[in-house]
Amino acid sequence: MLNLTIGIIGMILILTAFILDEFVKTFNQNTVKYNLLNLFGAGLLAYYAYSLVAWPFLALNLIWLAVAGYKLVKILNKN
């Protein structure tokens, strides 16, 4: 049950980032908040995928996590 809850929270974080990016002009892919939501969401979903032994889903989320982390570092170094 805990693993499912972790997966749901991860999904909500990523979907929240996506929806806000679509409808809120000040919230986009170049903001810290957007990338933090993706970073934590992908991390939680990667854990969930690992617990299910769902290798394709794990690979997807590890790449998502890496890209969000890279973008976040890039944004933070720009300031």
C-alpha atoms as one frame of an Amber mdcrd trajectory, in Angstrom:
protein
   0.000   0.000   0.000   2.894   2.384   0.775   4.463   1.756  -2.649   1.176
   2.556  -4.374   0.871   5.789  -2.381   4.417   6.764  -3.394   3.572   6.075
  -7.039   0.387   8.131  -6.872   2.201  11.079  -5.285   4.882  10.907  -7.996
   2.226  10.866 -10.696   0.416  13.839  -9.129   3.647  15.862  -8.994   4.468
  15.285 -12.666   0.904  15.934 -13.802   0.763  19.094 -11.693   3.917  20.387
 -13.404   2.462  19.576 -16.820  -0.919  21.204 -16.150   0.602  24.335 -14.625
   2.986  24.634 -17.578   0.023  24.502 -19.955  -2.192  27.034 -18.194  -0.033
  29.371 -16.064   2.242  31.677 -18.066   4.694  32.293 -15.203   5.099  28.552
 -14.570   7.154  26.950 -17.320  10.047  24.645 -18.087  12.561  27.315 -17.161
  11.392  27.680 -13.549  12.818  26.014 -10.475   9.348  24.972  -9.264   8.522
  23.158 -12.519  11.762  21.209 -12.457  11.504  20.399  -8.747   8.042  18.924
  -9.304   9.413  16.814 -12.160  12.505  15.822 -10.195  10.602  14.603  -7.142
   7.784  13.122  -9.205  10.155  11.138 -11.403  12.149  10.011  -8.366   9.043
   8.682  -6.655   7.827   7.008  -9.829  11.277   5.466 -10.366  11.097   3.964
  -6.886   7.593   2.695  -7.607   8.699   1.177 -10.927  11.650  -0.500  -9.214
   9.371  -1.974  -6.557   7.184  -3.426  -9.337  10.206  -4.650 -11.312   8.874
  -2.616 -14.249  12.150  -2.007 -16.075  10.852   0.100 -19.014   8.936   2.356
 -16.611  12.020   2.570 -14.378  14.224   3.570 -17.334  11.725   6.234 -18.414
  11.610   7.797 -14.972  15.364   7.638 -14.376  15.871   9.553 -17.623  13.111
  12.005 -16.632  14.823  12.419 -13.250  18.226  13.026 -14.849  16.889  15.590
 -17.313  14.959  17.464 -14.610  18.050  17.449 -12.375  20.271  18.702 -15.191
  17.828  21.477 -16.075  17.476  22.475 -12.412  21.251  22.764 -11.980  21.438
  24.782 -15.192  18.732  27.191 -13.969  20.312  27.560 -10.518  23.766  28.230
 -11.970  22.337  30.943 -14.223  21.138  32.989 -11.205
